[in-house]
Amino acid sequence: MSKNGSAAAAGPRVDSLQQVLQSQSHPTDGWDKCWEQGLTPWDLGRPTPIVEHLLRIGALPRGRALVPGCGSGFDVVSMACPERFVVGLDVSDKALQRATQLHSSSVNADNFMFLKEDFFTWNTAELFDLIFDYTFFCAIEPELRPTWAQRVADLLRPDGELITLMFPISDHAGGPPYKVSVSAYEELLLPLGFKATSIEDNDLAVGPRKGREKIGRWKRLSRSSI
């Protein structure tokens, strides 16, 4: 799935995007087709502003980070540094080709990697200190959300952090993007041992996302803390 895996904007292009996705027999084909046709409203063409802000103030965990549905990879590359190795996952070949074209010559290329993998089936021996989810949760079918939560729990270290940009907070029907809410995240994450350390309006949301987006920070509690 693409830039963090989802159709993240409102407007006239969304209907075309949904039509492309629904016309393909396999989800991966749909996301590839979107990239081929330039139907990528989730892709800002730059790092997400809130990510840049958190980096400026030194508010992101160091260690290993994961971005599911990384798309063109701007958030992956912006977060990568010698103290933070970032893995970007996507199921779309076209998205990853774009990411490689854009970033293969980056000065911090040794601190990130892109993988063509399905978040729901991919396994790794090394767990993560940070998972960043934006326009991925809202892209998946709502019935997959419990599996999403379990995968996050499986891939995150005890005391690791999950950052969710919750979009779109609305009451619309259908998708993607499918509607989200704070309670939807809480119902999934709290039973798995996560604690919300902050949930706030994202004042740095862009365009039609303004007023429809919150940033949630969640700590995966260690067993001794539960």
RAZITA-V734285 format. One record per backbone hydrogen bond with DSSP energy under -0.5 kcal/mol. CO is the residue of the C=O (numbers start at 0). NH is the residue of the N-H. E is the energy in kcal/mol with one decimal. If there is no record, write none. Layout:
<<CO:NH:E> <CO:NH:E>>
This chain:
<<0:70:-0.7> <1:4:-4.6> <1:5:-1.0> <2:5:-1.1> <5:7:-1.0> <10:13:-1.4> <10:14:-0.5> <11:15:-0.7> <12:16:-2.2> <13:17:-2.7> <14:18:-2.1> <15:19:-2.3> <16:20:-2.4> <17:21:-2.4> <18:22:-1.3> <19:23:-0.6> <20:23:-0.9> <25:28:-0.7> <25:29:-1.6> <26:30:-2.1> <27:31:-2.3> <28:32:-2.5> <29:33:-2.0> <30:34:-1.9> <31:35:-2.4> <32:36:-2.3> <33:37:-0.6> <33:38:-2.4> <34:37:-0.7> <37:39:-1.5> <39:42:-1.9> <41:43:-0.7> <47:50:-1.0> <47:51:-1.9> <48:52:-2.3> <49:53:-2.5> <50:54:-2.2> <51:55:-2.2> <52:56:-1.9> <53:58:-3.1> <54:57:-1.1> <62:84:-2.4> <63:128:-2.4> <63:129:-1.6> <64:86:-2.7> <65:131:-2.7> <66:88:-2.1> <68:3:-2.9> <68:4:-0.7> <69:72:-2.1> <72:76:-2.4> <73:77:-2.3> <74:78:-1.9> <75:79:-1.2> <80:83:-2.0> <82:62:-2.9> <83:80:-2.3> <83:85:-0.5> <84:64:-2.9> <85:112:-1.9> <86:66:-2.6> <86:88:-0.5> <87:114:-2.8> <88:68:-0.6> <88:69:-3.2> <89:116:-0.9> <90:92:-0.6> <91:95:-2.0> <92:96:-2.6> <93:97:-2.0> <94:98:-2.4> <95:99:-2.6> <96:100:-2.5> <97:101:-2.2> <98:102:-2.2> <99:103:-2.1> <102:105:-2.1> <105:108:-1.6> <107:110:-2.4> <108:111:-1.0> <110:85:-2.2> <112:87:-2.8> <114:89:-1.7> <114:116:-1.2> <116:118:-0.6> <117:120:-1.8> <117:121:-2.5> <124:126:-0.6> <127:156:-3.1> <128:160:-2.5> <129:65:-2.0> <130:132:-0.5> <130:162:-2.9> <131:67:-0.5> <131:133:-0.5> <132:164:-2.4> <135:138:-1.3> <135:139:-1.3> <137:177:-3.2> <140:143:-2.8> <141:144:-1.5> <143:147:-2.3> <144:148:-2.4> <145:149:-2.0> <146:150:-2.5> <147:151:-2.4> <148:152:-2.3> <149:153:-2.3> <150:154:-2.0> <151:155:-1.3> <154:127:-2.6> <156:159:-2.6> <159:219:-2.8> <160:130:-2.1> <161:163:-0.5> <161:217:-2.9> <162:132:-2.9> <163:165:-0.8> <163:215:-3.2> <164:134:-0.6> <164:166:-0.8> <165:213:-1.4> <167:169:-1.2> <167:179:-2.3> <179:169:-0.7> <180:184:-1.4> <181:185:-2.4> <182:186:-2.7> <183:187:-0.9> <184:188:-2.9> <185:189:-2.0> <188:191:-1.1> <188:193:-1.6> <189:192:-1.7> <192:220:-2.4> <194:196:-0.6> <194:218:-3.0> <197:216:-2.9> <199:214:-3.0> <200:202:-1.2> <201:204:-1.6> <205:208:-2.2> <206:209:-1.7> <208:211:-2.2> <211:168:-2.4> <212:201:-2.2> <213:165:-3.2> <213:215:-0.5> <214:199:-2.3> <215:163:-2.8> <216:196:-2.7> <216:197:-1.4> <217:161:-2.8> <218:194:-2.3> <218:220:-0.9> <219:158:-3.9> <221:224:-1.8> <221:225:-1.0> <222:225:-0.6>>
